[in-house]
Amino acid sequence: MRKIIICLAFLSLIVPFGRVSADTAGRIETVSGKVYYALATSPRLEEVEQTPMSVDFGTRVQAKRSSSAGLVLVSGDRIVLEERSSLIIHEQESWTAEQGTVLFDIKKLGGARGLKVIANAVTIGVKGTRFAVSKDEDGKVSVLLQEGELHLSSSEPEQGFQLRGELKEDYLRRMKEIKDHYDQVKQQVKKNYSEKKQQVAKNYSEKKQQMEKNYRESRERMMQFNVEVINDFKMSAGMAIQVDGNNLSKLDMTPEWEEKFEQLDTF
């Protein structure tokens, strides 16, 4: 089964959290309805009876039907689990969004740290951001970015991502911009050739060969699959992407999702 791995690179900050052990991940700050947890050493789920409740690394948190939970981690990051969702906090840099919809508010702070959120088929690098991961019953995963920047990388580089619809059109437009830039560079190099003949000729030849190779490979992949195949995809604020296997397609960031993100400010 393909997995989505969401890697978050951000900066750390000491957040007032009282005295905590090295095993403390954070706390369950708020709950609504039936919310359960289980330690890694025990698969048995226990109901959260009062909040705030400290949780250690290796804990699974699960919100049942018509229920939700708000978590605050020692890093200052905030997480909301909507109904029928679950999250495992393996360690400081590794989480798993198992099912349902989970919203994240990742702080851009100060000392580099990497975080992985696993869901179904991509690795996402993050720099201080608000985003959501939603997995439906068919295994399709939606990634919605409200703020910041995400870098999606395929967990299976040999297959990569196949862009569909608007994403493919946008990518081809960027490819054309690269090709136009290459042509401009080529003309400038030719113009300066007489002034720095030998060195310029060498640099021009190397740059020309590499740019032509990259462009040719991309075009060949497009012709073969009738879609653009890439290993990395950059998301900017306001974008929403659906991952279905190794297919990426564009979604709309609806007002409903904007309201969902407001939950991260309520605790």
MOKA-V970109 format. One record per backbone hydrogen bond with DSSP energy under -1.0 kcal/mol. NH is the residue of the N-H (numbers start at 0). CO is the residue of the C=O. E is the energy in kcal/mol with one decimal. If there is no record, write none. Layout:
NH,CO,E  NH,CO,E
This chain:
4,121,-5.8  5,116,-3.8  7,114,-5.0  8,125,-1.6  9,112,-2.4  11,110,-1.8  23,20,-1.4  24,54,-2.4  25,54,-1.7  26,71,-2.5  27,52,-3.1  28,69,-2.4  29,69,-1.6  31,67,-2.3  35,61,-3.2  36,45,-2.6  37,59,-1.7  41,38,-1.6  45,36,-3.0  47,34,-3.0  52,27,-1.8  54,25,-2.6  56,22,-2.8  57,88,-4.3  59,37,-2.6  60,86,-3.0  61,35,-2.9  62,84,-2.8  63,33,-2.7  66,63,-1.5  67,31,-2.1  68,80,-1.9  69,29,-2.6  70,78,-3.1  71,26,-2.4  72,76,-2.7  73,24,-2.0  75,72,-2.2  77,104,-1.9  78,70,-2.3  79,102,-2.2  80,68,-2.7  81,100,-2.4  84,62,-1.0  85,98,-1.5  86,60,-2.5  87,95,-2.6  88,58,-2.6  89,93,-1.2  90,93,-1.8  93,90,-1.5  94,115,-4.9  95,87,-2.5  96,117,-2.6  97,85,-1.5  98,85,-1.0  99,134,-1.0  101,132,-2.5  102,79,-2.6  103,130,-3.2  104,77,-2.6  105,128,-3.3  109,11,-1.1  112,9,-1.9  114,7,-1.8  115,92,-1.8  116,5,-3.5  117,94,-3.4  118,3,-5.2  122,152,-3.9  124,150,-2.8  126,148,-1.2  129,146,-1.1  130,103,-1.8  131,143,-2.3  132,101,-2.5  133,141,-2.4  134,99,-2.3  135,139,-2.4  138,135,-1.8  140,242,-2.5  141,133,-3.0  142,240,-3.2  143,131,-2.2  144,238,-2.8  145,129,-2.3  146,129,-1.5  149,234,-2.2  150,124,-1.9  151,232,-3.8  152,122,-2.9  153,230,-2.0  154,120,-1.2  158,155,-2.2  159,155,-2.5  160,229,-4.5  161,245,-2.9  162,227,-3.0  163,247,-2.0  166,163,-1.4  168,164,-1.8  169,165,-2.7  170,166,-2.1  171,167,-2.5  172,168,-1.8  173,169,-2.0  174,170,-2.4  175,171,-2.0  176,172,-1.9  177,173,-2.1  178,174,-2.4  179,175,-2.8  180,176,-2.2  181,177,-2.5  182,178,-2.2  183,179,-2.0  184,180,-2.7  185,181,-2.5  186,182,-2.2  187,183,-2.3  188,184,-2.7  189,185,-2.2  190,186,-1.9  191,187,-1.9  195,191,-1.8  199,195,-2.4  200,196,-1.9  201,197,-2.0  202,198,-2.6  203,199,-3.0  204,200,-2.1  205,201,-2.2  206,202,-2.6  207,203,-2.7  208,204,-2.2  209,205,-2.1  210,206,-2.5  211,207,-2.3  212,208,-2.0  213,209,-2.5  214,210,-2.3  215,211,-2.5  216,212,-2.4  217,213,-1.9  218,214,-2.2  219,215,-2.3  220,216,-2.1  221,217,-1.9  222,218,-2.2  223,219,-2.0  224,220,-2.2  225,221,-2.0  229,160,-2.4  232,151,-2.8  234,149,-3.4  237,144,-2.4  238,235,-1.9  240,142,-2.9  241,248,-2.9  242,140,-3.8  243,246,-2.5  246,243,-1.9  247,161,-2.4  248,241,-1.9  250,239,-3.0  253,251,-1.2  257,253,-1.5  258,254,-2.0  259,255,-1.6  260,256,-2.1  262,259,-1.7  263,260,-1.7  264,261,-1.8  265,262,-1.4
